[in-house]
Each structure stands twice: as C-alpha cells, then as structure tokens.
Amino acid sequence: MRHYLSLLIITLSSLMLVSCATLATATLENRFQAIGLPAGTAECMATDLNENLSNDDVIELTRHTFSVATSDSPVAIVRALMEIENPRVVTQVGKAGVSCVTSGFFG
C-alpha cells in the first residue's frame, strides 16, 4: 500500500510541475504575441525559453514584457526583450530569437 501511495504522490507532483511549466510557457507566449510577435514565433520562443531558463528567469522575463513597446518587427521585439538586466535571460532570448525568427523565413 505504501508503494502505491508513494507512486501516486510522485505522479501528482510530476503533473503539477508539468502544468506549471505549461502555464509559464502559455503566459510567456501570450505576452510575446501581445507585444507583436507572430503566433508561431511566440510559441517557438516561449517553448525554447521555458526549456532553457529557470522558473525565476521566466517569471522575470514575463514581467519585463510589460515594459516592452509593441512593434511590427520581430527583430525589434527580440532586441527590446534583450534589454533586461539578466545575462542568462539575454543570452537565451538572443538564441531563441535567432532560431525562431529565422525559422519563419525557411519553414
């Protein structure tokens, strides 16, 4: 019986972590679209950043999006996102931006 209870607790914990990660990705994706990134680019970047940043960094970046002006240029948006004072986030936003923005040209 203890084994099943432990398994249930581990399963529920895993589901909670996955749902938190999914929520963080969806929130970041929505914020990216709100500032002007196309849906596909926003989804690509949010997924990439959620995989490569800590939860705290994702939260910090999401907060930063509220200070970024909307733009029609994905490159301008990525540059504005990189103005955050967090070197980990700057690096990952740059990488995700290059990967996701340029994939729109070829995909």
Order of alpha helices (4+ residues) and beta strands (2+ residues): alpha-alpha-alpha-alpha-alpha
